[in-house]
Amino acid sequence: MKGWIAISLGDVTGIGPEVTLKALVADATSDHFRYLLIGDDASTLHLNHALGINLPLEPFRGGAGAGRFFLHNPLDQPLAADLACGSSAAADAALASLTDGARRCLRHEMDALVTAPLSKESVLRAGHKFIGQTEFLTQLAGAKATAMMLLGHDDRDRWLRVVLATTHLPLKRVAEQLRAESIEAVISLAARAGRDLDLPRCRIAVCGLNPHAGEGGKMGDEEITIIKPVVEAAQKRGLDVTGPLSADTLFHYAYRGDYDVVVAMYHDQGLAPLKMVAFESGVNWTLGLPFIRTSPDHGTAYDIAGQGKADPSSMCAALRLARQLAARTSR
């Protein structure tokens, strides 16, 4: 066996358990990794049977079993069978699963963590201080600098890879929160990600913040005062980086293959084009953590949860990337 992949099942009233089971059947039965599913065991076993997936799940006893697919509930008691979508109990359980998986990775018991979706709204309603899974894991791991990379490809294998300089912020706060040191860290993480992906080159293009990259300072000066000096400093360090460039044209050139990674200044600037190209195959990869973490690039989809309708493509992609990165680190 090559190693272990942990999967936190997210909000069990959403589609996380369903896409996990489907993805493992579709994309993991012939590899050499072992998988630990972390979440409510009763509901997962019920769903496994009800949808006819029948993945051979075994209770987890420290990896002593001979199988490849294991299930562990980090809570002492199973969840109620009739939980409403987005319930506080489901949100609490989702955070417990996420925490358990991360701590196993920090103890080097697991080689990677794949996180199924949870609902930020439900977690907040349950009384937790929570910005997102990326920020939660960053704090738990004590990481100095992390970044979200979203990557995916279309049906012609044309890739977009986007790293965000800021993540979950209201748009009106982006400019005031933009810092030279954070952009510098994101560019460095993007370059390292290119190496981890074994890209032949890692040509990084950096978006401007304002329309038309500020039009020479006539429409905002963040490009001149913050972004351009960071790009020039990165060039002097030998990184293949250019910018700031106008985002309305930059993504076209990246999509056709002129650049390998785009650094976007804010959430929707980067994710809107990424999801246009790779809505089904997009993956979220957290750069800068002391362990590998990937996740599907979609939410809980409460409206179709438990109905067998959920598309596992993004979870398949998240598992593939986790395996690729885990295999690379074990060389």
C-alpha positions as CSV (number, residue, x, y, z in Angstrom):
1,M,0.0,0.0,0.0
2,K,1.3,3.5,-0.9
3,G,-0.3,5.3,2.0
4,W,-3.4,6.7,3.6
5,I,-6.0,9.3,2.5
6,A,-8.3,10.7,5.1
7,I,-11.7,12.1,4.0
8,S,-13.8,14.2,6.4
9,L,-17.4,13.7,5.3
10,G,-18.5,17.2,5.9
11,D,-22.1,18.0,6.6
12,V,-23.9,14.7,6.6
13,T,-27.2,16.4,5.7
14,G,-25.5,17.5,2.4
15,I,-24.0,15.6,-0.5
16,G,-20.6,15.1,1.1
17,P,-21.0,11.4,2.0
18,E,-22.7,10.7,-1.3
19,V,-20.1,12.1,-3.5
20,T,-17.4,10.5,-1.4
21,L,-18.8,7.0,-1.7
22,K,-19.5,7.5,-5.4
23,A,-16.0,8.8,-6.1
24,L,-14.3,6.0,-4.2
25,V,-16.2,3.4,-6.2
26,A,-15.5,5.2,-9.5
27,D,-11.9,6.3,-9.0
28,A,-10.2,4.5,-6.2
29,T,-10.9,0.8,-6.3
30,S,-7.8,0.0,-8.4
31,D,-5.2,2.2,-6.7
32,H,-3.0,1.2,-3.8
33,F,-4.0,3.8,-1.2
34,R,-6.1,3.1,1.8
35,Y,-8.9,5.4,2.8
36,L,-10.3,6.6,6.1
37,L,-13.8,8.1,6.0
38,I,-14.3,10.3,9.0
39,G,-17.9,11.1,10.0
40,D,-21.1,9.7,11.2
41,D,-20.9,5.9,10.7
42,A,-24.6,5.1,11.0
43,S,-25.8,7.5,8.3
44,T,-22.9,6.7,6.0
45,L,-23.5,3.0,6.2
46,H,-27.2,3.6,5.6
47,L,-26.5,5.7,2.5
48,N,-24.0,3.2,1.2
49,H,-26.7,0.6,1.2
50,A,-29.6,2.7,0.2
51,L,-28.0,4.1,-2.9
52,G,-26.7,0.6,-3.9
53,I,-23.0,1.8,-3.7
54,N,-22.0,-1.0,-1.4
55,L,-18.4,0.1,-0.8
56,P,-16.7,-2.5,1.5
57,L,-16.4,-0.2,4.5
58,E,-14.8,-1.6,7.7
59,P,-14.6,-0.1,11.2
60,F,-11.3,1.6,11.7
61,R,-9.1,0.0,14.3
62,G,-5.9,1.9,13.8
63,G,-5.3,0.5,10.3
64,A,-5.0,-3.1,11.4
65,G,-7.6,-4.4,9.0
66,A,-6.8,-6.0,5.7
67,G,-9.2,-3.9,3.7
68,R,-8.8,-0.5,2.0
69,F,-11.9,1.5,3.0
70,F,-12.5,2.3,6.6
71,L,-15.0,4.3,8.6
72,H,-14.5,6.2,11.8
73,N,-16.9,8.3,13.8
74,P,-15.0,10.9,16.0
75,L,-18.1,11.4,18.2
76,D,-19.2,9.1,20.9
77,Q,-22.8,8.8,19.7
78,P,-24.3,8.5,16.2
79,L,-26.3,11.4,14.9
80,A,-30.1,11.2,14.8
81,A,-31.4,9.7,11.6
82,D,-33.9,12.5,10.9
83,L,-31.7,15.6,11.0
84,A,-32.9,18.6,9.1
85,C,-30.6,19.9,6.4
86,G,-28.1,22.3,8.0
87,S,-28.9,21.3,11.5
88,S,-26.6,22.4,14.3
89,A,-25.8,18.8,15.2
90,A,-24.7,18.1,11.7
91,A,-22.5,21.3,11.7
92,D,-20.9,20.3,15.0
93,A,-20.2,16.8,13.6
94,A,-18.7,18.2,10.5
95,L,-16.2,20.3,12.5
96,A,-15.4,17.3,14.6
97,S,-14.6,15.3,11.5
98,L,-12.5,18.0,10.0
99,T,-10.6,18.4,13.2
100,D,-10.0,14.7,13.5
101,G,-8.7,14.4,10.0
102,A,-6.4,17.3,10.3
103,R,-4.9,16.1,13.6
104,R,-4.2,12.7,12.1
105,C,-2.3,14.4,9.3
106,L,-0.4,16.5,11.7
107,R,0.6,13.3,13.6
108,H,1.7,11.8,10.3
109,E,-0.9,9.0,10.5
110,M,-2.4,10.1,7.2
111,D,-0.7,11.3,4.0
112,A,-3.4,13.6,2.9
113,L,-6.8,15.0,3.9
114,V,-9.7,15.5,1.5
115,T,-12.5,17.5,2.9
116,A,-16.1,17.2,1.8
117,P,-18.3,20.3,1.9
118,L,-19.9,21.8,5.0
119,S,-22.1,24.8,5.3
120,K,-20.4,28.0,6.7
121,E,-23.9,29.4,7.5
122,S,-24.8,26.2,9.5
123,V,-21.5,26.3,11.4
124,L,-22.0,29.9,12.4
125,R,-25.6,29.3,13.4
126,A,-24.3,26.5,15.6
127,G,-22.3,29.0,17.6
128,H,-18.8,28.5,16.2
129,K,-16.5,31.3,15.0
130,F,-15.8,30.2,11.5
131,I,-14.6,31.9,8.3
132,G,-14.1,28.7,6.2
133,Q,-12.4,25.4,6.1
134,T,-9.1,26.8,4.8
135,E,-8.9,29.4,7.6
136,F,-9.9,26.8,10.2
137,L,-7.2,24.4,9.1
138,T,-4.6,27.2,8.9
139,Q,-5.3,28.1,12.5
140,L,-5.4,24.5,13.7
141,A,-2.1,23.7,12.0
142,G,-0.4,26.9,13.1
143,A,0.6,27.7,9.5
144,K,2.2,31.1,8.9
145,A,0.9,31.6,5.3
146,T,-1.6,29.6,3.4
147,A,-3.5,30.2,0.1
148,M,-6.4,28.7,-1.8
149,M,-5.5,27.3,-5.2
150,L,-8.5,26.3,-7.4
151,L,-7.6,24.2,-10.4
152,G,-9.5,22.3,-13.0
153,H,-9.7,21.6,-16.7
154,D,-12.3,21.5,-19.5
155,D,-13.2,18.6,-21.8
156,R,-10.2,19.5,-24.0
157,D,-7.8,19.3,-21.1
158,R,-7.2,23.0,-21.0
159,W,-6.3,24.0,-17.4
160,L,-6.9,27.0,-15.2
161,R,-5.0,27.3,-11.9
162,V,-6.0,30.2,-9.7
163,V,-4.5,31.3,-6.4
164,L,-6.3,33.9,-4.3
165,A,-4.5,36.8,-2.6
166,T,-7.6,37.3,-0.4
167,T,-10.3,34.8,0.3
168,H,-13.6,35.2,2.2
169,L,-14.0,38.9,2.4
170,P,-16.8,41.3,1.6
171,L,-15.9,43.1,-1.6
172,K,-15.9,46.5,0.1
173,R,-13.0,45.3,2.3
174,V,-10.8,43.8,-0.3
175,A,-8.7,46.9,-1.1
176,E,-8.1,47.8,2.6
177,Q,-7.1,44.2,3.4
178,L,-4.7,43.8,0.4
179,R,-1.1,43.6,1.7
180,A,2.2,43.4,-0.2
181,E,3.4,40.7,2.1
182,S,0.3,38.5,1.5
183,I,0.7,38.9,-2.3
184,E,4.4,38.0,-2.0
185,A,3.5,34.9,0.0
186,V,0.9,33.8,-2.5
187,I,3.2,34.2,-5.5
188,S,5.9,32.1,-3.7
189,L,3.3,29.5,-2.8
190,A,2.1,29.4,-6.4
191,A,5.6,28.8,-7.6
192,R,6.1,26.0,-5.2
193,A,2.8,24.5,-6.3
194,G,4.0,24.4,-9.8
195,R,7.0,22.3,-8.7
196,D,4.7,20.0,-6.7
197,L,2.6,19.5,-9.7
198,D,5.7,18.7,-11.8
199,L,4.8,21.4,-14.4
200,P,7.5,21.9,-17.0
201,R,7.3,25.7,-16.3
202,C,5.4,27.8,-13.8
203,R,4.5,31.0,-15.5
204,I,2.6,33.1,-13.0
205,A,0.4,36.0,-14.0
206,V,-0.9,38.4,-11.4
207,C,-4.2,40.2,-11.7
208,G,-4.7,43.9,-11.0
209,L,-7.3,44.8,-8.5
210,N,-9.1,47.5,-10.4
211,P,-10.7,47.5,-13.9
212,H,-8.1,47.6,-16.6
213,A,-5.4,47.2,-13.9
214,G,-6.1,50.7,-12.6
215,E,-5.4,52.5,-16.0
216,G,-2.1,53.8,-14.8
217,G,-3.4,55.1,-11.5
218,K,-6.5,56.8,-12.9
219,M,-8.8,54.1,-11.6
220,G,-7.2,53.2,-8.3
221,D,-3.5,53.0,-7.4
222,E,-3.2,49.6,-5.7
223,E,-1.5,48.3,-8.8
224,I,1.2,50.9,-8.6
225,T,1.7,51.1,-4.8
226,I,1.2,47.5,-3.8
227,I,1.0,44.9,-6.6
228,K,3.7,46.0,-9.1
229,P,6.5,46.3,-6.5
230,V,5.8,42.8,-5.3
231,V,5.9,41.4,-8.8
232,E,9.2,43.1,-9.5
233,A,10.7,41.8,-6.3
234,A,9.6,38.3,-7.2
235,Q,11.1,38.7,-10.7
236,K,14.4,39.6,-9.0
237,R,14.2,36.4,-7.0
238,G,14.1,34.5,-10.3
239,L,10.4,33.7,-10.4
240,D,8.7,33.6,-13.8
241,V,6.0,36.1,-12.9
242,T,4.4,39.1,-14.7
243,G,1.7,41.7,-13.8
244,P,-0.3,43.3,-12.7
245,L,-2.5,42.6,-15.7
246,S,-6.1,43.4,-16.4
247,A,-8.2,40.5,-15.2
248,D,-10.8,40.8,-18.0
249,T,-8.2,39.7,-20.6
250,L,-5.7,37.8,-18.5
251,F,-7.9,34.7,-18.0
252,H,-8.3,34.4,-21.7
253,Y,-4.6,34.2,-22.2
254,A,-4.2,31.8,-19.2
255,Y,-7.0,29.6,-20.6
256,R,-5.2,29.3,-24.0
257,G,-2.0,28.3,-22.3
258,D,0.1,31.4,-22.1
259,Y,0.3,31.2,-18.3
260,D,0.3,28.3,-15.9
261,V,-1.0,30.0,-12.7
262,V,-3.1,33.1,-12.2
263,V,-2.9,35.1,-8.9
264,A,-6.3,36.7,-8.4
265,M,-6.8,39.6,-5.9
266,Y,-10.2,38.4,-4.5
267,H,-12.5,35.5,-4.4
268,D,-14.9,36.0,-7.3
269,Q,-12.3,37.5,-9.6
270,G,-10.6,34.1,-9.6
271,L,-13.4,31.7,-9.0
272,A,-15.9,32.9,-11.6
273,P,-13.7,32.1,-14.6
274,L,-12.4,28.9,-12.9
275,K,-16.0,27.6,-12.4
276,M,-17.0,28.6,-15.9
277,V,-14.2,26.4,-17.3
278,A,-14.2,23.5,-14.7
279,F,-17.5,23.6,-12.8
280,E,-17.6,19.8,-12.5
281,S,-13.9,19.1,-12.2
282,G,-12.6,22.0,-10.0
283,V,-10.5,21.2,-7.0
284,N,-9.6,23.4,-4.0
285,W,-6.0,22.8,-2.8
286,T,-4.7,24.6,0.3
287,L,-1.2,25.7,-0.2
288,G,1.1,26.3,2.7
289,L,-0.3,23.8,5.2
290,P,2.1,21.2,6.7
291,F,0.0,18.5,5.2
292,I,-1.8,17.9,1.9
293,R,-5.4,19.1,1.8
294,T,-7.7,19.1,-1.2
295,S,-11.5,19.4,-1.5
296,P,-14.2,19.4,-4.1
297,D,-15.1,22.9,-5.4
298,H,-18.8,22.8,-4.5
299,G,-21.1,23.2,-1.6
300,T,-23.5,21.0,0.4
301,A,-26.3,21.1,-2.2
302,Y,-29.0,20.4,0.4
303,D,-31.7,20.4,-2.3
304,I,-30.5,17.1,-3.8
305,A,-28.8,15.5,-0.7
306,G,-29.5,11.8,-0.2
307,Q,-31.3,11.4,-3.6
308,G,-28.5,9.8,-5.5
309,K,-28.3,12.8,-7.9
310,A,-25.0,14.3,-6.8
311,D,-22.2,14.4,-9.4
312,P,-19.0,13.1,-7.8
313,S,-16.7,14.5,-10.5
314,S,-15.2,17.2,-8.3
315,M,-14.6,14.8,-5.5
316,C,-12.9,12.4,-7.9
317,A,-10.6,15.2,-9.0
318,A,-9.9,16.1,-5.3
319,L,-9.0,12.5,-4.6
320,R,-6.8,12.2,-7.7
321,L,-4.9,15.4,-6.8
322,A,-4.4,14.2,-3.2
323,R,-3.0,10.9,-4.4
324,Q,-0.7,12.6,-6.9
325,L,0.7,14.9,-4.2
326,A,1.0,12.1,-1.6
327,A,2.8,9.9,-4.1
328,R,5.2,12.7,-4.9
329,T,6.1,13.4,-1.3
330,S,6.8,9.7,-0.6
331,R,9.3,9.4,-3.4
